[in-house]
Amino acid sequence: MAGSGESVLSRVVRIVEAFGSETPALRVSEIARRADLHVATASRLIEELVGYGWLRKEADRRVRIGVRLWELASRASPTLGLREAAMPFLEDLHAVVGHHVQLGVREEREALFVERLSAPGAVINLTRIAGRLPLHASSSGVVLLAHAPGRLQEQVLAGPLHAYTPRTVVDPGELRAMLADVRKGGVALCRGFIDTRATGVAVPLRDSENTVIAALSVIVPNDDNARMHIPALQAAARGISRAAGVQDPQGVPRHFSH
């Protein structure tokens, strides 16, 4: 168990972080275990958080993240402006592609997906809003890794690199060459990296200082038509650039008022 000298805030943070995409509802004893807290301590803090609406208890006594915490997080999200600017273009791109369209940002050594549109019958896709994947494993992640600081690139290349399928690039030399191609060509096309039935295609979004701040991607069937979606993806990226005041994906500066 954690020491008694730690702050209440650190305990609350661990309680909230006990929840994940695969574990949206947990019993108090499981939260206590994951947060490294005594059950009595966890129970008391959970009751307080329920009172504030940060957590909620269901009829079966399992605990979930509360609507109030979601509301606060959504309102304060640093990606809110980008998401709002991107949404009309994501919807148009989704209508054209008919599969998954998503917006990802880099969080340390992972791609964090901040927006996603899908449809019934779309090709398989493991990502979800607020979901994460290692940078080397998805088209969005490869774009973000290609433009990440050199030190972080070397850390990722040093491994370990998890292979989701036989097609996931886990050889450091091959991955390094792929990152160079992405920087040169402006597009990452990753066939079967996460699931052999799907292909991820991604392009970067840049800010006014030419720094890549996000990746726009589509997840489509792994067939000969995957590359055909690149023009629509690039057009959507240009639209988001105009709306959000970031750069053209080809690197041409654009300055717009918000």
LOLUMTOR-990185 format. One record per residue: residue in one letter; x, y, z of N, C-alpha, C in turn. Coordinates in nm, 2 decimals, padded with zeros to 4 digits, always signed. Layout:
REC   keba   n.east   n.north     n.up   ca.east   ca.north    ca.up   c.east   c.north     c.up
REC      A        X         Y        Z         X          Y        Z        X         Y        Z
...
end
This chain:
REC   keba   n.east   n.north     n.up   ca.east   ca.north    ca.up   c.east   c.north     c.up
REC      M   +00.08    -00.12   +00.00    +00.00     +00.00   +00.00   +00.09    +00.13   +00.00
REC      A   +00.03    +00.23   -00.06    +00.11     +00.36   -00.06   +00.12    +00.42   +00.08
REC      G   +00.23    +00.49   +00.10    +00.25     +00.55   +00.23   +00.15    +00.65   +00.28
REC      S   +00.13    +00.66   +00.41    +00.03     +00.75   +00.46   +00.06    +00.90   +00.44
REC      G   +00.19    +00.93   +00.41    +00.23     +01.07   +00.39   +00.19    +01.13   +00.26
REC      E   +00.14    +01.05   +00.17    +00.10     +01.10   +00.04   -00.02    +01.19   +00.05
REC      S   -00.04    +01.28   -00.05    -00.16     +01.37   -00.05   -00.29    +01.30   -00.09
REC      V   -00.40    +01.36   -00.05    -00.53     +01.31   -00.09   -00.54    +01.32   -00.24
REC      L   -00.49    +01.42   -00.30    -00.50     +01.44   -00.44   -00.44    +01.33   -00.52
REC      S   -00.32    +01.28   -00.48    -00.25     +01.17   -00.55   -00.33    +01.04   -00.54
REC      R   -00.40    +01.02   -00.43    -00.49     +00.91   -00.41   -00.61    +00.92   -00.51
REC      V   -00.67    +01.04   -00.52    -00.78     +01.06   -00.60   -00.74    +01.03   -00.75
REC      V   -00.62    +01.08   -00.79    -00.58     +01.07   -00.92   -00.57    +00.92   -00.96
REC      R   -00.51    +00.84   -00.86    -00.50     +00.70   -00.89   -00.63    +00.63   -00.90
REC      I   -00.73    +00.67   -00.82    -00.86     +00.61   -00.83   -00.92    +00.64   -00.97
REC      V   -00.91    +00.76   -01.01    -00.97     +00.80   -01.14   -00.90    +00.72   -01.26
REC      E   -00.77    +00.71   -01.24    -00.69     +00.64   -01.35   -00.70    +00.49   -01.34
REC      A   -00.77    +00.44   -01.24    -00.80     +00.29   -01.24   -00.89    +00.25   -01.35
REC      F   -00.97    +00.34   -01.40    -01.06     +00.31   -01.51   -01.00    +00.31   -01.64
REC      G   -01.04    +00.22   -01.73    -00.98     +00.22   -01.87   -01.09    +00.19   -01.97
REC      S   -01.05    +00.19   -02.10    -01.14     +00.16   -02.20   -01.19    +00.01   -02.19
REC      E   -01.11    -00.08   -02.14    -01.15     -00.21   -02.12   -01.22    -00.24   -01.99
REC      T   -01.21    -00.14   -01.90    -01.26     -00.16   -01.76   -01.34    -00.03   -01.72
REC      P   -01.45    +00.00   -01.79    -01.52     +00.12   -01.76   -01.60    +00.11   -01.63
REC      A   -01.62    -00.01   -01.57    -01.70     -00.02   -01.45   -01.62    -00.12   -01.36
REC      L   -01.60    -00.08   -01.24    -01.52     -00.16   -01.14   -01.58    -00.16   -01.00
REC      R   -01.56    -00.26   -00.93    -01.60     -00.27   -00.79   -01.50    -00.20   -00.70
REC      V   -01.55    -00.16   -00.59    -01.46     -00.08   -00.50   -01.33    -00.15   -00.47
REC      S   -01.34    -00.28   -00.44    -01.23     -00.36   -00.41   -01.12    -00.36   -00.52
REC      E   -01.17    -00.37   -00.65    -01.09     -00.37   -00.76   -01.02    -00.23   -00.78
REC      I   -01.10    -00.12   -00.75    -01.04     +00.01   -00.76   -00.93    +00.02   -00.66
REC      A   -00.95    -00.02   -00.54    -00.86     -00.02   -00.43   -00.73    -00.09   -00.47
REC      R   -00.74    -00.21   -00.53    -00.62     -00.28   -00.57   -00.55    -00.21   -00.68
REC      R   -00.62    -00.16   -00.78    -00.55     -00.09   -00.89   -00.48    +00.04   -00.84
REC      A   -00.55    +00.11   -00.74    -00.49     +00.24   -00.70   -00.40    +00.22   -00.58
REC      D   -00.37    +00.09   -00.54    -00.28     +00.07   -00.43   -00.33    +00.14   -00.30
REC      L   -00.45    +00.12   -00.27    -00.51     +00.18   -00.15   -00.58    +00.08   -00.06
REC      H   -00.59    +00.11   +00.07    -00.67     +00.02   +00.15   -00.82    +00.03   +00.11
REC      V   -00.89    -00.07   +00.12    -01.03     -00.07   +00.07   -01.11    +00.04   +00.14
REC      A   -01.09    +00.05   +00.27    -01.17     +00.16   +00.35   -01.13    +00.30   +00.30
REC      T   -01.01    +00.32   +00.27    -00.97     +00.45   +00.22   -01.03    +00.48   +00.08
REC      A   -01.02    +00.38   -00.01    -01.07     +00.39   -00.14   -01.22    +00.41   -00.13
REC      S   -01.29    +00.34   -00.05    -01.44     +00.35   -00.04   -01.48    +00.49   +00.01
REC      R   -01.40    +00.55   +00.10    -01.43     +00.68   +00.15   -01.41    +00.78   +00.04
REC      L   -01.30    +00.78   -00.03    -01.28     +00.87   -00.14   -01.37    +00.86   -00.25
REC      I   -01.41    +00.73   -00.28    -01.51     +00.71   -00.39   -01.64    +00.77   -00.36
REC      E   -01.68    +00.76   -00.23    -01.81     +00.82   -00.19   -01.81    +00.97   -00.21
REC      E   -01.70    +01.03   -00.17    -01.68     +01.18   -00.19   -01.69    +01.21   -00.34
REC      L   -01.62    +01.14   -00.42    -01.62     +01.16   -00.57   -01.76    +01.14   -00.63
REC      V   -01.83    +01.04   -00.58    -01.97     +01.02   -00.62   -02.05    +01.14   -00.59
REC      G   -02.03    +01.20   -00.47    -02.11     +01.32   -00.43   -02.08    +01.44   -00.52
REC      Y   -01.96    +01.45   -00.57    -01.93     +01.56   -00.66   -01.97    +01.53   -00.81
REC      G   -02.01    +01.41   -00.83    -02.05     +01.37   -00.97   -01.93    +01.33   -01.06
REC      W   -01.81    +01.31   -01.00    -01.69     +01.27   -01.07   -01.70    +01.12   -01.10
REC      L   -01.76    +01.05   -01.01    -01.79     +00.90   -01.02   -01.93    +00.88   -01.00
REC      R   -01.98    +00.76   -01.04    -02.12     +00.72   -01.01   -02.13    +00.58   -00.98
REC      K   -02.22    +00.54   -00.89    -02.24     +00.40   -00.86   -02.37    +00.35   -00.92
REC      E   -02.36    +00.23   -00.97    -02.47     +00.17   -01.04   -02.54    +00.07   -00.94
REC      A   -02.65    +00.02   -00.99    -02.74     -00.07   -00.90   -02.66    -00.19   -00.85
REC      D   -02.57    -00.24   -00.93    -02.49     -00.36   -00.89   -02.37    -00.32   -00.80
REC      R   -02.36    -00.19   -00.77    -02.26     -00.13   -00.68   -02.12    -00.12   -00.75
REC      R   -02.12    -00.14   -00.88    -02.00     -00.11   -00.96   -01.99    +00.04   -00.98
REC      V   -01.87    +00.09   -01.00    -01.84     +00.23   -01.01   -01.80    +00.27   -01.15
REC      R   -01.85    +00.38   -01.20    -01.81     +00.43   -01.33   -01.76    +00.58   -01.32
REC      I   -01.69    +00.62   -01.42    -01.66     +00.77   -01.43   -01.80    +00.84   -01.44
REC      G   -01.81    +00.95   -01.37    -01.93     +01.03   -01.37   -01.94    +01.13   -01.49
REC      V   -02.06    +01.17   -01.51    -02.08     +01.27   -01.62   -02.02    +01.40   -01.59
REC      R   -02.01    +01.44   -01.47    -01.95     +01.57   -01.43   -01.80    +01.57   -01.47
REC      L   -01.73    +01.46   -01.44    -01.59     +01.46   -01.48   -01.57    +01.46   -01.63
REC      W   -01.65    +01.39   -01.70    -01.65     +01.39   -01.85   -01.67    +01.54   -01.90
REC      E   -01.77    +01.60   -01.83    -01.80     +01.74   -01.88   -01.69    +01.83   -01.86
REC      L   -01.62    +01.83   -01.74    -01.51     +01.91   -01.71   -01.39    +01.88   -01.80
REC      A   -01.37    +01.76   -01.83    -01.26     +01.72   -01.91   -01.28    +01.76   -02.05
REC      S   -01.40    +01.75   -02.10    -01.43     +01.79   -02.24   -01.42    +01.94   -02.26
REC      R   -01.47    +02.01   -02.16    -01.47     +02.16   -02.16   -01.33    +02.21   -02.16
REC      A   -01.24    +02.15   -02.09    -01.10     +02.20   -02.07   -01.00    +02.14   -02.16
REC      S   -01.05    +02.05   -02.25    -00.95     +01.97   -02.34   -00.87    +02.07   -02.42
REC      P   -00.74    +02.05   -02.43    -00.65     +02.13   -02.51   -00.68    +02.11   -02.66
REC      T   -00.74    +02.00   -02.69    -00.77     +01.96   -02.83   -00.91    +02.01   -02.88
REC      L   -00.98    +02.08   -02.79    -01.12     +02.11   -02.82   -01.14    +02.19   -02.94
REC      G   -01.05    +02.30   -02.96    -01.06     +02.38   -03.08   -01.03    +02.31   -03.20
REC      L   -00.93    +02.22   -03.20    -00.90     +02.14   -03.31   -01.01    +02.05   -03.35
REC      R   -01.07    +01.98   -03.25    -01.18     +01.89   -03.27   -01.30    +01.96   -03.33
REC      E   -01.33    +02.08   -03.28    -01.44     +02.15   -03.33   -01.42    +02.19   -03.48
REC      A   -01.30    +02.24   -03.51    -01.27     +02.28   -03.64   -01.27    +02.16   -03.74
REC      A   -01.23    +02.05   -03.69    -01.21     +01.93   -03.77   -01.34    +01.86   -03.80
REC      M   -01.44    +01.87   -03.71    -01.56     +01.78   -03.72   -01.63    +01.79   -03.86
REC      P   -01.66    +01.91   -03.91    -01.73     +01.91   -04.04   -01.65    +01.84   -04.15
REC      F   -01.52    +01.85   -04.15    -01.44     +01.78   -04.25   -01.43    +01.63   -04.22
REC      L   -01.43    +01.59   -04.09    -01.43     +01.45   -04.06   -01.56    +01.39   -04.11
REC      E   -01.67    +01.46   -04.10    -01.80     +01.41   -04.14   -01.81    +01.40   -04.29
REC      D   -01.75    +01.50   -04.36    -01.75     +01.49   -04.51   -01.66    +01.37   -04.56
REC      L   -01.54    +01.36   -04.49    -01.45     +01.25   -04.53   -01.51    +01.12   -04.50
REC      H   -01.58    +01.11   -04.39    -01.65     +00.98   -04.35   -01.75    +00.94   -04.45
REC      A   -01.83    +01.04   -04.50    -01.93     +01.02   -04.60   -01.87    +00.96   -04.73
REC      V   -01.75    +01.01   -04.76    -01.68     +00.96   -04.89   -01.62    +00.82   -04.87
REC      V   -01.55    +00.81   -04.75    -01.48     +00.68   -04.73   -01.57    +00.57   -04.69
REC      G   -01.67    +00.60   -04.60    -01.76     +00.50   -04.55   -01.71    +00.41   -04.45
REC      H   -01.59    +00.43   -04.40    -01.53     +00.35   -04.29   -01.49    +00.44   -04.18
REC      H   -01.38    +00.42   -04.11    -01.34     +00.49   -03.99   -01.26    +00.62   -04.03
REC      V   -01.29    +00.73   -03.97    -01.21     +00.85   -03.98   -01.17    +00.90   -03.84
REC      Q   -01.05    +00.93   -03.82    -01.01     +00.97   -03.68   -00.90    +01.07   -03.68
REC      L   -00.89    +01.14   -03.56    -00.80     +01.25   -03.54   -00.72    +01.21   -03.42
REC      G   -00.58    +01.21   -03.43    -00.50     +01.16   -03.32   -00.39    +01.26   -03.29
REC      V   -00.35    +01.27   -03.17    -00.24     +01.35   -03.12   -00.14    +01.27   -03.05
REC      R   -00.02    +01.32   -03.03    +00.09     +01.24   -02.96   +00.09    +01.27   -02.81
REC      E   +00.09    +01.17   -02.74    +00.11     +01.18   -02.59   +00.22    +01.09   -02.55
REC      E   +00.34    +01.15   -02.54    +00.46     +01.07   -02.51   +00.49    +00.97   -02.62
REC      R   +00.49    +00.84   -02.59    +00.52     +00.74   -02.69   +00.39    +00.67   -02.74
REC      E   +00.28    +00.74   -02.73    +00.15     +00.68   -02.78   +00.08    +00.78   -02.86
REC      A   -00.01    +00.73   -02.95    -00.10     +00.81   -03.02   -00.23    +00.81   -02.95
REC      L   -00.29    +00.92   -02.91    -00.41     +00.94   -02.84   -00.52    +00.99   -02.94
REC      F   -00.63    +00.91   -02.95    -00.73     +00.94   -03.05   -00.84    +01.03   -02.99
REC      V   -00.85    +01.16   -03.03    -00.93     +01.25   -02.97   -01.07    +01.27   -03.04
REC      E   -01.08    +01.21   -03.16    -01.21     +01.21   -03.23   -01.21    +01.10   -03.32
REC      R   -01.33    +01.04   -03.35    -01.34     +00.93   -03.43   -01.49    +00.92   -03.48
REC      L   -01.50    +00.89   -03.61    -01.63     +00.86   -03.67   -01.63    +00.72   -03.73
REC      S   -01.74    +00.65   -03.72    -01.74     +00.51   -03.77   -01.88    +00.49   -03.83
REC      A   -01.91    +00.36   -03.87    -02.04     +00.33   -03.92   -02.06    +00.18   -03.91
REC      P   -02.19    +00.13   -03.90    -02.21     -00.01   -03.90   -02.16    -00.08   -04.03
REC      G   -02.09    -00.19   -04.01    -02.03     -00.26   -04.13   -01.90    -00.21   -04.17
REC      A   -01.84    -00.11   -04.10    -01.71     -00.06   -04.13   -01.60    -00.17   -04.10
REC      V   -01.49    -00.16   -04.17    -01.38     -00.26   -04.14   -01.34    -00.25   -04.00
REC      I   -01.29    -00.36   -03.94    -01.25     -00.37   -03.80   -01.15    -00.26   -03.77
REC      N   -01.16    -00.20   -03.65    -01.07     -00.09   -03.60   -01.07    -00.10   -03.45
REC      L   -00.95    -00.11   -03.39    -00.93     -00.12   -03.25   -00.94    +00.01   -03.18
REC      T   -00.92    +00.12   -03.25    -00.91     +00.25   -03.18   -01.05    +00.30   -03.14
REC      R   -01.05    +00.39   -03.04    -01.18     +00.46   -03.00   -01.14    +00.59   -02.94
REC      I   -01.24    +00.68   -02.92    -01.21     +00.81   -02.86   -01.15    +00.79   -02.73
REC      A   -01.04    +00.87   -02.70    -00.96     +00.86   -02.58   -00.88    +00.73   -02.57
REC      G   -00.88    +00.65   -02.68    -00.80     +00.53   -02.68   -00.66    +00.56   -02.73
REC      R   -00.57    +00.47   -02.69    -00.43     +00.49   -02.72   -00.37    +00.37   -02.80
REC      L   -00.27    +00.40   -02.88    -00.19     +00.29   -02.94   -00.04    +00.33   -02.94
REC      P   +00.05    +00.24   -02.94    +00.19     +00.27   -02.95   +00.22    +00.34   -03.09
REC      L   +00.31    +00.44   -03.09    +00.33     +00.52   -03.21   +00.37    +00.44   -03.33
REC      H   +00.44    +00.33   -03.32    +00.48     +00.25   -03.43   +00.37    +00.17   -03.49
REC      A   +00.25    +00.16   -03.42    +00.16     +00.05   -03.46   +00.04    +00.10   -03.55
REC      S   +00.03    +00.23   -03.57    -00.09     +00.28   -03.65   -00.04    +00.39   -03.74
REC      S   -00.12    +00.41   -03.85    -00.08     +00.52   -03.94   -00.07    +00.65   -03.88
REC      S   -00.17    +00.69   -03.79    -00.16     +00.81   -03.72   -00.03    +00.82   -03.63
REC      G   +00.00    +00.71   -03.56    +00.12     +00.71   -03.48   +00.24    +00.72   -03.56
REC      V   +00.25    +00.66   -03.68    +00.37     +00.66   -03.76   +00.39    +00.81   -03.81
REC      V   +00.28    +00.88   -03.85    +00.30     +01.02   -03.88   +00.35    +01.10   -03.77
REC      L   +00.29    +01.08   -03.65    +00.33     +01.16   -03.53   +00.48    +01.12   -03.49
REC      L   +00.51    +01.00   -03.50    +00.65     +00.95   -03.47   +00.75    +01.01   -03.57
REC      A   +00.71    +01.01   -03.70    +00.80     +01.07   -03.80   +00.84    +01.21   -03.77
REC      H   +00.75    +01.28   -03.71    +00.78     +01.43   -03.68   +00.80    +01.46   -03.53
REC      A   +00.82    +01.35   -03.46    +00.85     +01.37   -03.31   +01.00    +01.41   -03.29
REC      P   +01.03    +01.46   -03.18    +01.18     +01.50   -03.15   +01.27    +01.37   -03.17
REC      G   +01.39    +01.40   -03.21    +01.48     +01.29   -03.24   +01.50    +01.20   -03.12
REC      R   +01.51    +01.25   -03.00    +01.54     +01.17   -02.88   +01.42    +01.07   -02.86
REC      L   +01.30    +01.12   -02.88    +01.18     +01.03   -02.86   +01.18    +00.92   -02.97
REC      Q   +01.22    +00.96   -03.09    +01.22     +00.86   -03.20   +01.32    +00.75   -03.17
REC      E   +01.44    +00.79   -03.11    +01.54     +00.69   -03.08   +01.49    +00.60   -02.97
REC      Q   +01.42    +00.65   -02.87    +01.37     +00.57   -02.76   +01.27    +00.47   -02.81
REC      V   +01.18    +00.51   -02.91    +01.09     +00.42   -02.96   +01.16    +00.31   -03.05
REC      L   +01.25    +00.35   -03.13    +01.33     +00.26   -03.21   +01.41    +00.16   -03.13
REC      A   +01.45    +00.20   -03.01    +01.52     +00.11   -02.92   +01.43    +00.00   -02.86
REC      G   +01.30    +00.01   -02.88    +01.21     -00.09   -02.84   +01.18    -00.09   -02.69
REC      P   +01.10    -00.19   -02.65    +01.04     -00.30   -02.74   +00.93    -00.25   -02.83
REC      L   +00.92    -00.31   -02.95    +00.82     -00.28   -03.04   +00.72    -00.40   -03.05
REC      H   +00.60    -00.38   -03.01    +00.50     -00.49   -03.01   +00.45    -00.51   -03.15
REC      A   +00.44    -00.64   -03.19    +00.38     -00.67   -03.32   +00.24    -00.72   -03.30
REC      Y   +00.15    -00.64   -03.35    +00.00     -00.68   -03.34   -00.03    -00.79   -03.45
REC      T   +00.04    -00.78   -03.56    +00.02     -00.88   -03.66   +00.16    -00.91   -03.73
REC      P   +00.18    -01.00   -03.81    +00.31     -01.02   -03.88   +00.35    -00.90   -03.97
REC      R   +00.25    -00.81   -04.00    +00.28     -00.70   -04.08   +00.32    -00.57   -04.00
REC      T   +00.30    -00.57   -03.87    +00.35     -00.46   -03.79   +00.50    -00.44   -03.81
REC      V   +00.54    -00.32   -03.84    +00.69     -00.30   -03.86   +00.75    -00.29   -03.72
REC      V   +00.83    -00.39   -03.69    +00.90     -00.39   -03.56   +01.05    -00.39   -03.57
REC      D   +01.10    -00.40   -03.69    +01.25     -00.40   -03.72   +01.29    -00.25   -03.71
REC      P   +01.38    -00.21   -03.63    +01.42     -00.07   -03.61   +01.47    -00.01   -03.74
REC      G   +01.55    -00.08   -03.82    +01.60     -00.03   -03.95   +01.49    +00.00   -04.05
REC      E   +01.39    -00.10   -04.05    +01.28     -00.08   -04.15   +01.19    +00.03   -04.10
REC      L   +01.17    +00.04   -03.97    +01.08     +00.15   -03.92   +01.15    +00.29   -03.94
REC      R   +01.28    +00.30   -03.92    +01.35     +00.42   -03.95   +01.33    +00.47   -04.09
REC      A   +01.35    +00.37   -04.19    +01.33     +00.40   -04.33   +01.19    +00.45   -04.36
REC      M   +01.09    +00.38   -04.29    +00.95     +00.42   -04.31   +00.93    +00.56   -04.26
REC      L   +00.98    +00.60   -04.15    +00.96     +00.73   -04.10   +01.02    +00.84   -04.19
REC      A   +01.14    +00.81   -04.25    +01.19     +00.90   -04.35   +01.10    +00.91   -04.47
REC      D   +01.04    +00.80   -04.52    +00.95     +00.81   -04.63   +00.83    +00.89   -04.60
REC      V   +00.78    +00.88   -04.48    +00.66     +00.96   -04.43   +00.70    +01.11   -04.43
REC      R   +00.81    +01.14   -04.38    +00.85     +01.28   -04.38   +00.86    +01.34   -04.52
REC      K   +00.91    +01.26   -04.61    +00.93     +01.30   -04.75   +00.80    +01.31   -04.82
REC      G   +00.72    +01.20   -04.81    +00.60     +01.19   -04.89   +00.47    +01.25   -04.83
REC      G   +00.47    +01.28   -04.70    +00.36     +01.34   -04.63   +00.24    +01.25   -04.60
REC      V   +00.26    +01.11   -04.62    +00.15     +01.02   -04.60   +00.21    +00.89   -04.54
REC      A   +00.14    +00.84   -04.45    +00.17     +00.70   -04.39   +00.06    +00.61   -04.44
REC      L   +00.10    +00.50   -04.50    +00.01     +00.39   -04.54   +00.05    +00.26   -04.48
REC      C   -00.03    +00.22   -04.38    +00.01     +00.10   -04.30   -00.09    -00.01   -04.32
REC      R   -00.05    -00.11   -04.40    -00.13     -00.22   -04.43   -00.12    -00.33   -04.33
REC      G   -00.23    -00.36   -04.26    -00.24     -00.47   -04.17   -00.16    -00.46   -04.04
REC      F   -00.12    -00.34   -04.00    -00.04     -00.32   -03.88   -00.11    -00.36   -03.76
REC      I   -00.24    -00.34   -03.74    -00.32     -00.37   -03.63   -00.40    -00.50   -03.65
REC      D   -00.46    -00.50   -03.77    -00.54     -00.62   -03.81   -00.52    -00.64   -03.96
REC      T   -00.49    -00.76   -04.00    -00.45     -00.78   -04.14   -00.56    -00.75   -04.24
REC      R   -00.69    -00.73   -04.19    -00.80     -00.69   -04.28   -00.81    -00.54   -04.30
REC      A   -00.73    -00.46   -04.23    -00.75     -00.32   -04.24   -00.62    -00.25   -04.28
REC      T   -00.63    -00.13   -04.34    -00.52     -00.05   -04.37   -00.55    +00.09   -04.32
REC      G   -00.45    +00.15   -04.25    -00.45     +00.28   -04.20   -00.38    +00.38   -04.29
REC      V   -00.44    +00.49   -04.32    -00.38     +00.59   -04.41   -00.39    +00.72   -04.33
REC      A   -00.27    +00.80   -04.31    -00.27     +00.92   -04.23   -00.19    +01.03   -04.29
REC      V   -00.23    +01.15   -04.26    -00.15     +01.27   -04.30   -00.14    +01.36   -04.18
REC      P   -00.03    +01.45   -04.18    -00.01     +01.54   -04.07   -00.09    +01.67   -04.08
REC      L   -00.12    +01.73   -03.96    -00.17     +01.86   -03.95   -00.06    +01.94   -03.87
REC      R   -00.03    +02.06   -03.92    +00.08     +02.14   -03.86   +00.02    +02.27   -03.81
REC      D   +00.10    +02.33   -03.71    +00.06     +02.46   -03.66   +00.13    +02.57   -03.74
REC      S   +00.12    +02.70   -03.70    +00.17     +02.81   -03.77   +00.32    +02.81   -03.77
REC      E   +00.39    +02.73   -03.68    +00.53     +02.72   -03.68   +00.58    +02.60   -03.75
REC      N   +00.50    +02.53   -03.83    +00.54     +02.42   -03.90   +00.56    +02.29   -03.82
REC      T   +00.51    +02.29   -03.70    +00.52     +02.18   -03.61   +00.40    +02.09   -03.63
REC      V   +00.42    +01.96   -03.64    +00.30     +01.86   -03.66   +00.24    +01.85   -03.52
REC      I   +00.11    +01.88   -03.52    +00.03     +01.88   -03.39   -00.07    +01.77   -03.39
REC      A   -00.10    +01.71   -03.50    -00.20     +01.60   -03.50   -00.19    +01.52   -03.63
REC      A   -00.26    +01.41   -03.64    -00.26     +01.33   -03.76   -00.41    +01.30   -03.79
REC      L   -00.44    +01.31   -03.91    -00.58     +01.27   -03.96   -00.57    +01.14   -04.04
REC      S   -00.65    +01.05   -04.01    -00.64     +00.92   -04.07   -00.77    +00.85   -04.10
REC      V   -00.77    +00.76   -04.19    -00.88     +00.67   -04.23   -00.84    +00.53   -04.21
REC      I   -00.93    +00.45   -04.17    -00.91     +00.30   -04.16   -01.00    +00.23   -04.25
REC      V   -00.95    +00.17   -04.36    -01.03     +00.11   -04.47   -00.99    -00.03   -04.49
REC      P   -01.06    -00.10   -04.57    -01.02     -00.24   -04.60   -00.88    -00.25   -04.66
REC      N   -00.81    -00.36   -04.63    -00.68     -00.38   -04.68   -00.69    -00.44   -04.82
REC      D   -00.71    -00.36   -04.92    -00.72     -00.40   -05.06   -00.66    -00.30   -05.15
REC      D   -00.67    -00.32   -05.28    -00.61     -00.23   -05.38   -00.66    -00.09   -05.38
REC      N   -00.78    -00.07   -05.31    -00.84     +00.06   -05.32   -00.79    +00.15   -05.20
REC      A   -00.72    +00.10   -05.11    -00.68     +00.18   -04.99   -00.61    +00.31   -05.03
REC      R   -00.52    +00.30   -05.13    -00.44     +00.42   -05.17   -00.53    +00.52   -05.23
REC      M   -00.64    +00.48   -05.29    -00.73     +00.58   -05.36   -00.79    +00.68   -05.26
REC      H   -00.78    +00.66   -05.13    -00.84     +00.75   -05.04   -00.75    +00.86   -05.00
REC      I   -00.63    +00.86   -05.05    -00.53     +00.96   -05.01   -00.57    +01.10   -05.05
REC      P   -00.62    +01.12   -05.18    -00.66     +01.26   -05.22   -00.77    +01.32   -05.13
REC      A   -00.87    +01.24   -05.09    -00.98     +01.28   -05.01   -00.92    +01.32   -04.87
REC      L   -00.83    +01.24   -04.82    -00.77     +01.26   -04.69   -00.69    +01.39   -04.69
REC      Q   -00.62    +01.41   -04.79    -00.54     +01.53   -04.80   -00.63    +01.66   -04.82
REC      A   -00.74    +01.64   -04.89    -00.83     +01.76   -04.91   -00.89    +01.79   -04.77
REC      A   -00.93    +01.69   -04.69    -00.99     +01.71   -04.56   -00.89    +01.78   -04.47
REC      A   -00.76    +01.74   -04.48    -00.66     +01.80   -04.40   -00.64    +01.94   -04.43
REC      R   -00.65    +01.98   -04.56    -00.64     +02.12   -04.60   -00.75    +02.20   -04.55
REC      G   -00.87    +02.14   -04.55    -00.99     +02.21   -04.49   -00.98    +02.23   -04.35
REC      I   -00.93    +02.13   -04.27    -00.91     +02.15   -04.13   -00.80    +02.26   -04.10
REC      S   -00.70    +02.26   -04.19    -00.60     +02.37   -04.17   -00.66    +02.51   -04.19
REC      R   -00.74    +02.52   -04.29    -00.80     +02.65   -04.31   -00.89    +02.69   -04.19
REC      A   -00.97    +02.60   -04.14    -01.07     +02.62   -04.04   -01.00    +02.65   -03.90
REC      A   -00.89    +02.58   -03.88    -00.83     +02.58   -03.74   -00.71    +02.68   -03.74
REC      G   -00.67    +02.73   -03.86    -00.56     +02.83   -03.85   -00.43    +02.76   -03.84
REC      V   -00.42    +02.63   -03.87    -00.29     +02.56   -03.87   -00.24    +02.56   -04.02
REC      Q   -00.14    +02.48   -04.05    -00.08     +02.49   -04.18   -00.14    +02.39   -04.27
REC      D   -00.12    +02.42   -04.40    -00.14     +02.32   -04.51   -00.06    +02.20   -04.48
REC      P   -00.11    +02.08   -04.50    -00.03     +01.96   -04.47   +00.10    +01.94   -04.55
REC      Q   +00.11    +02.02   -04.66    +00.23     +02.02   -04.74   +00.34    +02.11   -04.68
REC      G   +00.30    +02.19   -04.57    +00.40     +02.27   -04.50   +00.39    +02.42   -04.54
REC      V   +00.29    +02.46   -04.62    +00.28     +02.60   -04.66   +00.21    +02.68   -04.54
REC      P   +00.27    +02.78   -04.48    +00.21     +02.85   -04.37   +00.07    +02.91   -04.41
REC      R   -00.02    +02.91   -04.32    -00.15     +02.97   -04.33   -00.18    +03.04   -04.20
REC      H   -00.23    +03.16   -04.20    -00.27     +03.23   -04.08   -00.41    +03.28   -04.09
REC      F   -00.49    +03.23   -04.00    -00.63     +03.27   -04.00   -00.68    +03.31   -03.86
REC      S   -00.77    +03.40   -03.86    -00.83     +03.44   -03.73   -00.93    +03.34   -03.68
REC      H   -00.94    +03.33   -03.55    -01.03     +03.23   -03.49   -01.16    +03.29   -03.46
end
